[in-house]
């Protein structure tokens, strides 16, 4: 397996970004912003506000901006007001005013409230603990039959309290029973703390907060192929190093504090790849490209041949573009965390073998995904349906807000994200030897944010490089617009 690196960019309090890199390629990207933190995985004590028989669901006040959506299928029988035999109706078993312990499974999106479940689970390094359920399973991602049997047997031997279940995670492969039992004890302690807090706390209330992004990514993605974990913030570095010391003491040496002059992601040329994640159009190597459109109902991906077949349409060229798309589409779904129904419109192919090969490539690539993914077959219309589990907050929803200039039909960066984005651009510009100053022409809100909230950072950069930074606010620029000028000793040369 190719060497991988985890980069944790926590330099700016407005954004925490984590990148998983293989070679020079971005293979995983995760982001949380101060204005929109992650709530998926959080556990709340809530109250049923109303029951909707037509939807067979309840709406729960758990403390969010909107009431959460709790379907009957996600309600544990322990919460039923009466005993039932056979399939019940929600109005028969759930009452308004009833208190429930719920976990968020999907963020609030648009006008939709968060999706909730009463089937609570706690993820550890090697196990997932499922209170109230007594099954003992092994992750479907573990395909090696010998490993599956070994872990199934081990799961049966672990000391699990009654009325609790476990799922063995992929990280448990090649781990000892002692290591896995230690992880189980850690999760049981967390659950005991949650249970105690529930008894003492009135609803609605946050009972348990999922770990910070940096710790979650290390917990879920750390494996032997990762050769370093680079962190650019001293306190986050300390937290990550301590966490790695607990889960895998011999690997804590891999956690390093980055003290470079340039932004952390520059080491692997990641900023352009990250910017690409916010674009609808994704280029392919042969000259073709993807167009990705997200709607509330589904994600539509169109595969276009572009200049790859502009001169003469050939089956081989079409096949080549489709094969590149079959590799790139699962990567984009992972990086953007696009979930639900995905419909891919491939370029029409005549040869049955080509169609089967494209389907096979998609299935091979989705194995890299931690989400549950199902892949259909290419239809006679050239359409492939993919169903993908949504793991958390979409990176687009994290960093963008509805554009006031287009009545919400498009997206632009928020003021905070734009300010941090231009701060990185300024930093990169100052690294150039022939530059003596950088002048930034920015939208008023972005300029004011930099001058007021990021003044210390600007002064620190000026002190570090002994160069001037001039921020100019322009009332004519839209919030996402702006440009930099790199001032040299002789002349001024504009850059993007």
C-alpha positions as CSV (number, residue, x, y, z in Angstrom):
1,X,0.0,0.0,0.0
2,X,1.3,3.5,-0.9
3,X,2.5,5.6,2.0
4,X,-0.2,8.0,3.3
5,X,0.0,11.1,5.5
6,X,-2.6,12.9,7.7
7,X,-2.4,16.7,7.7
8,X,-4.3,18.6,10.4
9,X,-4.7,22.3,9.6
10,X,-5.9,24.0,12.8
11,X,-4.0,27.3,12.4
12,X,-7.2,29.4,12.1
13,X,-10.0,29.1,14.7
14,X,-12.6,29.6,12.0
15,X,-11.8,26.4,10.3
16,X,-10.3,23.0,11.2
17,X,-9.4,21.0,8.1
18,X,-7.9,17.5,7.9
19,X,-6.5,16.0,4.7
20,X,-5.6,12.4,3.9
21,X,-2.9,12.4,1.3
22,X,-1.5,9.5,-0.8
23,X,1.6,10.6,-2.9
24,X,0.4,14.1,-4.0
25,X,-3.2,13.1,-4.3
26,X,-5.9,14.2,-1.9
27,X,-7.8,11.0,-0.9
28,X,-9.8,12.3,2.1
29,X,-10.9,15.8,3.2
30,X,-12.8,16.8,6.3
31,X,-13.7,20.3,7.5
32,X,-15.5,21.9,10.4
33,X,-16.2,25.6,10.8
34,X,-16.8,27.6,13.9
35,X,-20.1,28.9,12.5
36,X,-21.4,25.4,11.6
37,X,-20.0,22.6,13.8
38,X,-20.7,19.0,13.4
39,X,-23.7,17.4,15.4
40,X,-23.8,14.0,13.7
41,X,-23.0,11.5,16.4
42,X,-24.0,13.8,19.2
43,X,-26.5,12.3,21.8
44,X,-29.3,14.5,23.2
45,X,-32.1,14.1,25.7
46,X,-35.2,15.3,23.8
47,X,-39.0,15.6,24.1
48,X,-41.5,14.4,21.5
49,X,-43.3,17.5,20.3
50,X,-45.8,15.9,18.0
51,X,-46.6,12.7,16.3
52,X,-47.4,12.6,12.6
53,X,-49.5,9.4,11.6
54,X,-49.3,10.3,7.9
55,X,-45.5,10.2,8.0
56,X,-45.3,7.5,10.7
57,X,-42.7,9.7,12.4
58,X,-42.4,12.0,15.4
59,X,-40.8,15.4,15.7
60,X,-38.5,15.8,18.7
61,X,-37.2,19.0,20.4
62,X,-33.6,18.1,21.2
63,X,-32.3,21.7,21.4
64,X,-31.5,22.3,17.7
65,X,-32.7,25.2,15.5
66,X,-35.5,22.9,14.2
67,X,-37.2,19.9,15.7
68,X,-35.5,16.6,14.7
69,X,-37.2,13.9,12.6
70,X,-37.6,10.5,14.2
71,X,-39.3,7.8,12.1
72,X,-41.0,4.8,13.7
73,X,-38.3,2.5,12.3
74,X,-35.7,4.4,14.4
75,X,-37.6,4.1,17.7
76,X,-36.5,1.3,20.1
77,X,-39.4,-0.8,21.5
78,X,-38.3,0.2,25.0
79,X,-39.9,3.6,24.3
80,X,-43.3,2.2,23.3
81,X,-46.0,3.4,25.7
82,X,-47.8,0.1,25.3
83,X,-46.8,-3.5,24.5
84,X,-47.6,-4.5,20.9
85,X,-47.4,-7.7,18.9
86,X,-46.7,-7.4,15.2
87,X,-46.1,-4.1,13.3
88,X,-47.3,-1.1,15.3
89,X,-48.5,2.4,14.2
90,X,-46.5,5.3,15.7
91,X,-49.7,7.0,17.1
92,X,-50.3,3.8,19.1
93,X,-46.9,3.6,20.8
94,X,-45.5,7.1,21.1
95,X,-47.0,10.1,22.9
96,X,-46.3,13.9,22.8
97,X,-44.4,15.0,25.8
98,X,-42.5,11.7,26.1
99,X,-38.8,12.0,26.7
100,X,-36.3,10.1,24.4
101,X,-32.6,9.7,24.2
102,X,-31.7,10.4,20.6
103,X,-28.6,10.5,18.4
104,X,-28.2,12.7,15.3
105,X,-27.7,10.6,12.1
106,X,-27.9,13.4,9.6
107,X,-27.4,17.2,9.8
108,X,-30.1,19.8,9.3
109,X,-30.2,20.7,5.6
110,X,-32.2,23.6,4.3
111,X,-35.6,23.5,5.8
112,X,-35.2,19.9,6.9
113,X,-34.5,19.2,10.6
114,X,-31.9,16.7,11.7
115,X,-32.6,13.0,11.3
116,X,-32.6,11.2,14.7
117,X,-32.5,7.6,16.0
118,X,-33.0,6.1,19.5
119,X,-30.6,3.3,18.5
120,X,-27.6,4.9,20.0
121,X,-24.1,3.8,19.1
122,X,-20.6,4.8,20.3
123,X,-17.6,4.4,18.1
124,X,-14.2,3.4,19.5
125,X,-11.0,2.6,17.8
126,X,-11.8,-1.1,17.2
127,X,-15.5,-1.5,18.2
128,X,-18.8,0.2,18.0
129,X,-20.9,-0.2,21.2
130,X,-24.7,-0.5,20.7
131,X,-26.6,-0.2,24.0
132,X,-30.0,-1.7,24.0
133,X,-29.1,-4.2,21.2
134,X,-27.5,-7.5,21.9
135,X,-26.1,-8.5,18.5
136,X,-22.4,-9.1,18.0
137,X,-21.2,-8.5,14.4
138,X,-18.2,-7.8,12.3
139,X,-17.9,-5.0,9.8
140,X,-18.8,-6.0,6.2
141,X,-15.7,-4.1,5.0
142,X,-13.6,-7.0,6.4
143,X,-13.7,-9.4,3.4
144,X,-10.9,-11.8,4.4
145,X,-12.8,-14.9,5.5
146,X,-10.1,-16.1,8.0
147,X,-10.1,-12.7,9.6
148,X,-13.9,-12.6,9.8
149,X,-14.1,-15.9,11.5
150,X,-11.4,-15.0,14.0
151,X,-13.1,-11.7,14.8
152,X,-16.6,-13.3,15.0
153,X,-15.2,-15.8,17.5
154,X,-13.4,-13.1,19.5
155,X,-16.6,-11.0,19.6
156,X,-18.4,-13.9,21.2
157,X,-15.7,-14.2,23.9
158,X,-15.6,-10.5,24.8
159,X,-17.1,-9.5,28.2
160,X,-20.0,-7.4,27.0
161,X,-22.7,-6.4,29.5
162,X,-26.2,-7.7,29.0
163,X,-28.5,-5.7,26.7
164,X,-25.5,-4.3,24.8
165,X,-24.1,-5.2,21.4
166,X,-20.9,-4.6,19.5
167,X,-19.8,-4.3,15.9
168,X,-16.1,-5.1,15.3
169,X,-14.6,-2.3,13.0
170,X,-12.1,-2.8,10.2
171,X,-9.3,-1.4,12.4
172,X,-9.6,-4.5,14.5
173,X,-8.0,-6.7,11.8
174,X,-4.8,-8.3,13.2
175,X,-5.4,-6.8,16.7
176,X,-5.3,-8.9,19.8
177,X,-8.2,-9.8,22.1
178,X,-6.6,-7.8,24.8
179,X,-6.4,-4.6,22.7
180,X,-10.1,-5.0,21.6
181,X,-11.3,-5.7,25.2
182,X,-9.5,-2.5,26.3
183,X,-11.4,-0.5,23.7
184,X,-14.6,-2.1,24.9
185,X,-14.0,-1.1,28.5
186,X,-13.3,2.5,27.4
187,X,-16.7,2.6,25.5
188,X,-18.6,1.1,28.4
189,X,-17.2,3.9,30.7
190,X,-18.4,6.5,28.3
191,X,-21.9,4.9,28.2
192,X,-22.1,4.7,32.0
193,X,-21.3,8.5,32.1
194,X,-24.0,9.1,29.5
195,X,-26.6,7.0,31.4
196,X,-25.8,8.9,34.6
197,X,-26.1,12.3,32.9
198,X,-29.5,11.4,31.4
199,X,-30.9,10.8,34.9
200,X,-29.8,14.2,36.2
201,X,-30.5,16.4,33.2
202,X,-33.8,17.9,32.1
203,X,-34.7,17.9,28.4
204,X,-33.8,19.2,25.9
205,X,-30.1,18.9,26.5
206,X,-26.8,17.8,24.9
207,X,-25.7,14.6,26.7
208,X,-22.7,13.5,24.7
209,X,-20.6,15.4,22.1
210,X,-18.8,13.4,19.4
211,X,-15.0,13.8,19.5
212,X,-13.4,16.8,17.8
213,X,-12.8,16.5,14.0
214,X,-9.0,15.9,14.4
215,X,-9.5,13.1,16.9
216,X,-12.4,11.5,14.9
217,X,-10.3,11.3,11.7
218,X,-7.3,9.9,13.5
219,X,-9.6,7.3,15.3
220,X,-11.3,6.3,12.0
221,X,-8.5,6.6,9.4
222,X,-5.3,5.7,11.2
223,X,-3.8,2.5,9.8
224,X,-0.3,1.1,9.1
225,X,0.0,2.8,5.7
226,X,0.0,6.2,7.4
227,X,3.6,7.3,7.9
228,X,3.1,10.7,9.5
229,X,0.5,12.9,11.2
230,X,1.4,16.6,10.8
231,X,-0.4,19.2,12.9
232,X,0.2,23.0,12.6
233,X,-1.3,24.0,16.0
234,X,0.5,23.3,19.3
235,X,-2.7,22.5,21.4
236,X,-4.3,20.3,18.7
237,X,-0.9,18.6,18.3
238,X,-0.8,17.8,22.0
239,X,-4.4,16.4,21.9
240,X,-3.7,14.2,18.9
241,X,-0.4,12.9,20.3
242,X,-2.1,12.0,23.6
243,X,-4.9,10.2,21.7
244,X,-2.4,8.2,19.6
245,X,-0.5,7.4,22.7
246,X,-3.7,5.8,24.2
247,X,-4.8,3.9,21.0
248,X,-1.4,2.9,19.7
249,X,1.6,4.0,21.9
250,X,4.3,2.8,19.5
251,X,3.0,5.1,16.8
252,X,3.0,8.4,18.8
253,X,6.3,9.3,17.2
254,X,4.5,9.7,13.9
255,X,2.7,12.8,15.3
256,X,4.7,15.9,14.5
257,X,4.2,19.6,15.0
258,X,4.7,21.5,11.7
259,X,6.7,24.7,12.2
260,X,7.3,25.6,8.5
261,X,7.1,29.1,7.2
262,X,4.5,28.1,4.5
263,X,0.9,26.9,5.2
264,X,0.8,23.2,6.0
265,X,-1.2,22.1,3.0
266,X,1.4,23.7,0.7
267,X,3.8,20.7,1.4
268,X,1.5,18.5,-0.8
269,X,0.1,21.1,-3.1
270,X,-3.4,20.5,-1.8
271,X,-5.1,23.9,-2.0
272,X,-5.9,23.6,-5.7
273,X,-7.3,20.1,-5.2
274,X,-9.5,21.4,-2.3
275,X,-10.7,24.3,-4.4
276,X,-11.7,21.8,-7.0
277,X,-14.1,20.1,-4.5
278,X,-16.3,23.2,-4.6
279,X,-16.5,23.3,-8.4
280,X,-19.3,21.6,-10.4
281,X,-16.8,20.7,-13.2
282,X,-14.1,18.1,-12.5
283,X,-11.4,17.6,-15.2
284,X,-10.3,14.1,-16.3
285,X,-6.8,13.2,-17.5
286,X,-7.7,12.5,-21.1
287,X,-9.5,15.8,-21.6
288,X,-13.0,14.7,-20.6
289,X,-14.7,16.0,-17.5
290,X,-17.5,15.4,-15.0
291,X,-20.3,17.8,-14.1
292,X,-21.6,17.3,-10.6
293,X,-25.0,18.7,-9.6
294,X,-26.5,18.1,-6.1
295,X,-30.2,18.5,-5.5
296,X,-32.4,17.6,-2.5
297,X,-33.6,14.5,-4.3
298,X,-30.3,13.1,-5.7
299,X,-26.8,13.8,-7.0
300,X,-26.5,13.9,-10.8
301,X,-23.1,13.3,-12.4
302,X,-22.7,13.8,-16.2
303,X,-19.6,12.3,-17.9
304,X,-18.5,14.4,-20.9
305,X,-15.9,13.5,-23.5
306,X,-14.7,17.1,-24.0
307,X,-11.7,17.4,-26.3
308,X,-10.9,13.6,-25.8
309,X,-13.2,12.8,-28.7
310,X,-13.6,16.1,-30.4
311,X,-11.6,15.2,-33.5
312,X,-13.3,11.9,-34.2
313,X,-15.6,9.9,-32.1
314,X,-14.2,6.5,-31.3
315,X,-15.4,3.7,-29.1
316,X,-11.9,3.3,-27.5
317,X,-11.7,7.0,-26.6
318,X,-15.2,6.9,-25.1
319,X,-14.2,3.8,-23.1
320,X,-11.1,5.5,-21.9
321,X,-13.0,8.6,-20.6
322,X,-15.6,6.4,-18.9
323,X,-12.9,4.3,-17.2
324,X,-11.3,7.5,-15.9
325,X,-14.7,8.7,-14.7
326,X,-15.4,5.3,-13.0
327,X,-12.2,5.9,-10.9
328,X,-12.8,9.6,-10.2
329,X,-16.5,9.5,-9.3
330,X,-16.1,7.4,-6.1
331,X,-13.2,9.6,-5.1
332,X,-15.4,12.8,-5.5
333,X,-18.2,11.2,-3.6
334,X,-15.8,10.4,-0.7
335,X,-14.1,13.8,-0.7
336,X,-17.4,15.8,-1.0
337,X,-19.3,13.3,1.3
338,X,-22.2,13.2,-1.2
339,X,-24.9,10.8,0.0
340,X,-28.3,9.4,-1.0
341,X,-29.0,8.4,-4.6
342,X,-26.3,9.2,-7.1
343,X,-27.2,8.9,-10.8
344,X,-24.2,8.8,-13.3
345,X,-24.8,9.5,-17.0
346,X,-21.9,7.7,-18.7
347,X,-21.1,8.3,-22.4
348,X,-22.9,5.6,-24.4
349,X,-20.7,2.5,-25.1
350,X,-21.5,-0.2,-27.7
351,X,-19.3,-3.1,-26.5
352,X,-20.8,-5.1,-23.6
353,X,-17.3,-5.9,-22.3
354,X,-16.5,-2.1,-22.0
355,X,-19.8,-1.6,-20.0
356,X,-18.9,-4.5,-17.6
357,X,-15.3,-3.1,-17.1
358,X,-16.6,0.3,-16.2
359,X,-19.1,-1.2,-13.7
360,X,-16.3,-3.3,-12.2
361,X,-14.0,-0.3,-11.9
362,X,-16.7,1.6,-9.9
363,X,-17.2,-1.3,-7.6
364,X,-13.4,-1.6,-7.0
365,X,-13.0,2.1,-6.2
366,X,-16.0,2.3,-3.8
367,X,-14.3,-0.3,-1.6
368,X,-12.0,2.5,-0.4
369,X,-15.0,4.3,1.1
370,X,-15.9,4.0,4.8
371,X,-19.6,4.7,3.9
372,X,-22.0,2.0,2.9
373,X,-22.2,2.1,-0.9
374,X,-24.3,0.0,-3.3
375,X,-23.7,0.0,-7.1
376,X,-26.2,-1.0,-9.7
377,X,-25.7,-1.8,-13.3
378,X,-25.5,0.6,-16.3
379,X,-28.9,0.7,-17.9
380,X,-29.7,0.8,-21.6
381,X,-29.7,4.6,-21.3
382,X,-26.1,4.7,-20.0
383,X,-27.3,5.5,-16.5
384,X,-25.6,4.0,-13.4
385,X,-27.4,4.3,-10.0
386,X,-25.2,4.4,-6.8
387,X,-26.6,4.5,-3.3
388,X,-24.1,6.0,-0.7
389,X,-24.5,6.5,3.0
390,X,-24.0,10.2,4.1
391,X,-21.3,10.2,6.7
392,X,-21.6,13.7,8.0
393,X,-21.7,17.3,7.1
394,X,-21.2,18.1,3.4
395,X,-18.0,20.2,2.9
396,X,-20.0,22.5,0.7
397,X,-22.6,23.2,3.5
398,X,-19.7,23.7,5.9
399,X,-18.0,26.4,4.0
400,X,-20.7,28.1,1.9
401,X,-23.9,29.9,2.5
402,X,-26.9,30.6,0.3
403,X,-26.0,33.5,-2.0
404,X,-28.1,36.6,-1.3
405,X,-27.3,37.9,-4.8
406,X,-29.0,35.0,-6.5
407,X,-31.9,34.2,-4.1
408,X,-30.3,31.1,-2.9
409,X,-29.9,29.4,-6.3
410,X,-26.1,29.4,-6.1
411,X,-23.4,29.2,-3.4
412,X,-20.6,31.5,-2.4
413,X,-18.1,31.3,0.4
414,X,-19.1,32.7,3.8
415,X,-17.3,35.8,5.0
416,X,-15.2,33.9,7.5
417,X,-14.2,31.2,5.0
418,X,-13.4,33.9,2.3
419,X,-11.2,35.8,4.8
420,X,-9.2,32.8,5.8
421,X,-8.9,31.7,2.1
422,X,-7.5,35.2,1.2
423,X,-5.2,35.1,4.3
424,X,-3.7,31.9,2.9
425,X,-3.3,33.5,-0.5
426,X,-1.5,36.5,1.0
427,X,0.7,34.1,3.0
428,X,1.7,32.3,-0.2
429,X,2.3,35.5,-2.0
430,X,4.7,36.7,0.7
431,X,6.8,33.6,0.2
432,X,7.9,34.9,-3.3
433,X,11.4,36.4,-3.1
434,X,10.8,39.3,-5.5
435,X,7.6,40.5,-3.7
436,X,8.0,43.4,-1.3
437,X,4.3,43.9,-0.5
438,X,0.9,42.4,-1.2
439,X,-2.2,44.5,-1.8
440,X,-5.6,42.7,-1.5
441,X,-8.7,44.2,-3.1
442,X,-11.6,42.5,-1.3
443,X,-15.4,42.8,-0.6
444,X,-16.1,45.1,2.3
445,X,-17.2,42.3,4.7
446,X,-14.2,40.2,4.0
447,X,-11.8,43.1,4.2
448,X,-13.3,44.3,7.6
449,X,-13.1,40.7,8.9
450,X,-9.4,40.5,8.1
451,X,-8.6,43.9,9.5
452,X,-10.6,43.4,12.7
453,X,-10.6,39.7,13.5
454,X,-7.3,38.6,11.8
455,X,-5.2,41.7,12.5
456,X,-2.8,39.8,14.7
457,X,-2.2,37.2,11.9
458,X,-1.6,40.0,9.4
459,X,0.9,41.7,11.7
460,X,2.6,38.4,12.4
461,X,3.1,37.8,8.7
462,X,4.4,41.3,8.1
463,X,6.9,40.8,11.0
464,X,7.9,37.3,9.8
465,X,8.6,38.4,6.2
466,X,9.4,42.1,6.7
467,X,6.9,42.9,4.0
468,X,3.8,45.1,3.8
469,X,0.2,43.8,3.5
470,X,-2.4,46.3,2.3
471,X,-6.1,45.4,2.6
472,X,-8.5,47.5,0.6
473,X,-12.3,47.2,0.8
474,X,-14.3,47.6,-2.4
475,X,-18.0,48.2,-2.2
476,X,-18.4,47.0,-5.8
477,X,-17.1,43.5,-5.2
478,X,-19.5,40.6,-4.3
479,X,-18.6,38.7,-1.1
480,X,-16.8,35.9,-3.0
481,X,-14.9,38.2,-5.3
482,X,-11.5,39.8,-4.9
483,X,-7.9,39.7,-6.1
484,X,-4.3,40.2,-4.9
485,X,-1.5,42.3,-6.3
486,X,2.0,41.3,-5.7
487,X,4.1,44.4,-5.5
488,X,7.7,44.0,-6.6
489,X,10.5,46.6,-6.3
490,X,10.0,47.5,-10.0
491,X,6.4,47.0,-10.8
492,X,3.0,45.6,-9.8
493,X,1.9,42.2,-11.2
494,X,-1.7,41.1,-10.5
495,X,-2.3,37.5,-9.6
496,X,-5.4,35.4,-9.0
